[in-house]
Amino acid sequence: MANASLLSTPKIVPARVPDRLDVTPRYTEADAIRLNNMFRGRDTVEMLTLLLKENMLGDAAIVSSFGAESAVLLHLIGSIDPAVPVLFLETGKHFPETLAYRDLLVEKIGLTNLRNITPDQAVLEKKDGTGLRWSYDPDGCCEIRKVIPLKAALAPFDAQFTGRKAFQSSTRAALPRFEVEEGRLKVNPLADWDKARIEVYMAEHDLPAHPLVEQGYLSIGCAPCTSVVKPGEDPRSGRWRGWDKVECGIHTPVPEGSDPAF
């Protein structure tokens, strides 16, 4: 027979804590302004060293296309911390040269955390069964092959590094070093670098060029939507030629009149 005292003693049940999602933005526009002011005029290497060594950003990743100038950002960050995650959107539409270049840079720089992000196969079969969506709906193609997969891959991160530069196009002319998108910090370490500085850095550190650059491809994305840049055109003019489209969707044009805050 059970002990009567045990039967009569009320069981204490801890109060249930309701499950809640933390939807508070990790960063606000005020944070971007503060960081832009903090690092205004400071050297890029110094800035990156402080950001990474002092863990000022929280969990951060590099988003890289392994395109024409990607080696510089990857080398800058990889020289400080080669374990920073590198997210590459493997859309299934890249030039073979880009995939080979990716592997070459990862080995040469010593990057240890490459993550190939692929689109959902079921979504591809449903929305791009022929693989030709790029030819009649490039925005839709970018959405399912880049935007949606990257959004999921970035979910755990507080910040991302991008390789965008102000000189690349008129829609990036006012690009700041720091900006905020959906509560996540976007860091553009090369915002104020020009073409000459990119070339000098690559030469100084013996970084190989993307093999398609010498053929006139100055901004390299998916093969079907990338063409040779003509003399006098900005570097991104070869992307989605003939379409009223300047970005794939993972970035948006920078508003004219913005303070670049270098």
N, C-alpha and C positions, 0 to 999 in steps of 0.2 A: 504494500500500500504506500502511495506517495506521501511524503511529509506534508502535513496540513499547513505548516507555515509557508512552504513553497507555493502551495496552491493559493493561499490567501494574499501573497505578496503581489501587488500590481506590477506588470512588466513595463519598464520605462522604454518608450520608443522615441528615438531621436526625431526631432522635427524635420520633416522632409524639406530639403532645399530645392525649389523649383529649378529646372534646367532653363538657362537663358543663354542666348547667343549674344556675345559682345559685339555690338554693331557700332561702337564708338570709333570714329576715324582714328587711325594710328597717327596720321599727320594732318595738319591743316595748312591753309595758305599762309598763316602767320609763321609757321615753322619754316616754310620755304623762303619767306622774306628774311627771316632771321639768319638762316644759313647763307643765303646769297650775300647779305651784308657782312657776315662773319668772314667769308672767304673771298670777298671782293678784292681783286688785284693780287691774290696769293698764287704761288706756283702750283701747277696741277699735281705734281708729285707730292709736294708738301700737303696739299689738301687731301689727296687720296690716302696718304700715310696716316694722317690724323683720323680720318673717317674710319679706316679699317682697323688700325692698331688700338684705337680708343673705343671701338665698337659703338660709334656715335649713331649709327643708322639702325641698329637692331639686326635682324636677319635680312641679308641683302643678296641679290643675285645679279649676274650680268646677263643681259639679253643680247645675243650676238647672231648676226646673219652670216658670219664668216665671209663677208663680202669684200669689196675693193679696199677698204681701209680698216677692216676689223682688227688687224694684227696689232695696231697701236694700243687701243684700249685693253685688249686682252693681255698684252705684254706689260702695260703699266700696272694693272691690277695683279696679274699673275706674279710679277716680281715682288710684290708686297705680301700677297697671300694666294698661293696657287690653289688653295682649297675652296675659294669662293665658287659657288655653283655657277656654271655657265649653261644657260638655256638656249638650245638651238631648235628652231622650229623646222622639223623635218617634214615638209609639206608633201613630199612625193613628187614635186615638180622642179627640183633643183637641177642645175647643170651638174654633170658628173665632176667637172673641175672644182665646183664648190665643195662637194663632199670630200674629195681628195685633199683640198686645201684645209678643210676643217681638221682632218686627221693629222696633217703635217704640222699645223700650228699647235694643236694640243700636245703633240710630242715635243716639238722644239721649245715651247715655252714652259712645258712641264705642268700643264693644268691637270688637276687630279679629280675634278668633279664635273665632267661634261654630262649634260642630260639632254638626250634627244627627245623632243616633244612631238608626238605624232597626233594627227586628227583621229577622231573616233571612227572606226571602220564602218560601223552601222550607219552613222550619219553620212559618210561618204557614199555608201551604196544607195542611200535614200535620196540624197540631194545632188549627187554628182556621179551617178552610175557610169556615165560615159567618160568621165574625166575631162570633159570639154567645157565645163562651166566658165572657166576663165575667158572663153572666146565670146560669150554673150552676156555674162554677168560677173565681171571681175570683183566687184564688191562682195558678192555672195560667195565667190570662191575664196577670197581672203578671209571672210568671216568663218567659214567652216574649217579652213586649213591653218589659219593663223590666230585670229582673234579669240575664238572660243577655247582652243587648246591652251593658249598662253594665259588666258584669264584663270583657268584651272591650275596651271602650273605655278602661277605667281601667288595663289591664295595664301600659302604659308609665310610669305615674305613681307617684310615691312618696307623694303626699298628695292629699287632696281637701278642698275647702271645701264645707260644706253650710249651708243656710239655716234649719236647725232651731232652735227656741226652746223653752225650758222651759215657758212659759206655754201652749203650744198644746194640751197634753193631759196627763192624769195619767201616761201612759206615757213622757213626756219631762220630767217634773218634776225629775229629778236629772241632767239632761243636763250633761256637763262641756264645757269648751272644747276639750279634746283627748282623743281616744280612739283605740284601735288596732283595726283589723279586718283579719284575714288578712295581717298584716305591713304594712298601709298605714295611714298616719295620717289620721284624720278630724278636721278642724278645724271647730268650730261657733262662729264669731265672735259670733253673736247669741244665744248660749245664755242670757245673763242679761238680754236686752232684753225689756221688756214692751210691750204694745200701744200705750200712750201714747208711749213713746219711738220706736217705729216710725213712728207718725203724725207726730210732731214732725220727725223726720229727713226724711221724704218732703216735708213742707211746706217746710222750710228749703231743700231742694235742688230744689224744683219738680219732683218726680218724679210722673209720672202713676200713678193707681191702675189696677189691673186693672178693665176695664169691668164684670165680673160682680160685683164686691164690693158695689156699691150695690144689687144685687138680692138680697143676702143670702148669697152664696157666699163664705165666709170662708177656706176651704181648697180650692184648685182643682186637681183632677187630671183624669183622663179623663172625658169627658162622661157616659158611661153610669153611672159609679160615683160621681158627685158630686151632692150635693143641697144645698138651702138649709139654713143653720144656724138652728135655732129659738132664741128668746130664752132665755138661761140656759144654753145648751149650750156645751161647749168648741168652739173653732174647727174641730177636726178631726172633729166628730161627723157632719158631712155627707158623710164619705167612707165608702163601702161600707155605707151604712145598711141595717140588717137582717141584716148578716153579722157573725160573730165575727171581725172583722178590723180592725186598727188601723194597719197599715203595709203598704206595697206589697211589701216584701221587700228593697229596697235599703237600708233601715234596719231596725233591730230595737228593740223597747222597751228603755228604759234600766232596769236593775234597781233596784227600790226600795231606798232606804238608801244609794245611791251618793253619794259626795261630789261635788257639782256643781262644785267647784273654780273658782269665779269669781274 
